Amino acid sequence: MKQVDIDKTSWTTCPDCHGLGKKSQRLRKKARLHYQYQLEQFKNSNGEGKAPLPPKKQFKTCSSCSGSGLIPSEHFPSPDKATYPHVAIIGAGIGGVALAVTCLHRGIPFTLYERDQNFNSRSQGYGLTLQQASKVIKGFGLVSLGEGVTSTRHIVHTTEGEVIGEWGMRKWVHSDTESSSKRTNIHIARQSLRLALLEQLGGNGAVQWNHQLLDFNVEDDKRIKLNFQVDGKIKSEKADLVIGADGIRSSVRQLLLGEDVAPLRYLGCIVILGICPLKNLNHIESPLLDSATVFQTANGNERIYMMPYSEDAIMWQLSFPISKNEAKALSNKGTTALKKEACKRTQWHAPIPQILEATDAKQISGYPVYDRELLTLEQLDNAGPITLLGDAAHPMSPFKGQGANQALLDALALARGISKGCRPSSSWRDIGLRKSVLTSFESEMLKRSAKKVKDSAAAAEFLHTETILFKGDEPRGGCLKRLNE
């Protein structure tokens, strides 16, 4: 695989903001006096009514690191084993590698375990759209994403090719300014982003490959003993904190909570994915193949979504309602059957049939779509020094493009929480990591991701109904909200 072109500089946390990317400001005099006045009124009323809430602190972007929380370092970071807990990260997908990177920058000792044999064990994978995460990508030390592609136009069609919705910079802004590019989405292959993050760690050697987690238990000294299967043998390791970043069918989650707590929930549809090189489409002239346009076409049942995968490839995602048993059966038939089904269902306007026909079956995959009911803080109260992030904590349908974004935000938030909650002046060894770090992290994570899980589940339904055919120059989710008002 081609290496992602990123800056080779090592990074460390910004001393001015302690790696948070922002600094608190003093309360304005007006806000402070107003609160004091309300508090005095409350006291004079003999406690009647509700006590006024103290004004929230205001934050500003740290000028020293431009909000990334990082500054360049001449030396590769070394772990501070005396200060911080040793973190065992289970799963070297996007979320797990991102957490490892943010721990590295902060001197938090970690070991990253992955059940795959090596980096290339996984298929080429799908493309990601970085939305909120694109604003904080520098917080992972990624100065640039060499294989990232920016889209500036999004179009919705009927199956006959009629445009029923269009938005994006090329519609609303008629200039190629730097400010406009900041408001666009970045599309990148999943493996390319994963590789860019791994390079921050120094390469594939930073991962303990071929480690299948079997079980773990908290011992008397509060440390966690983990047992792995490695080449048919049992290998034991110890850590102070275990993070399950091992996906929707997380082993850590299963061992921690069991399958009865928020089991997999089928969302009533299947997704078939394909990646087509543009060179396979040289004979087709279409403005939709300019590597800067995202488009989708639907008929109220089937829906196909196409986006740039890289500068020289396009990714497509076909979805349609189907029973769970039928979805499993179709997925199990393999790539050739998936391609045949996709082509049969999309004899629509050009260049859709041509793209699907030109896609090699080896670059096609398909799976039933699941999520889980969101966890609660109460369900994690007794988890001790163990937590989850990304799809292990809050899996969601792919239709809002939020899975990887939320995993990246989770990773950054957790590393910052460890750095803040386990400073030398803290007593994390005495009061425990749950109280010092995890409860606060989980509260923020679950609150932030709740709407994404809900909206993604709703999208799995309305994108396959006539709602998507609503005429309007806005994302289909916006149309749904207006129709329900």
Summary of the structure (lengths in Angstrom):
residues: 485
radius of gyration: 24.1
end to end distance: 48.1
largest distance: 81.1
contacts: 1570
relative contact order: 0.14
helix: 38%
strand: 25%
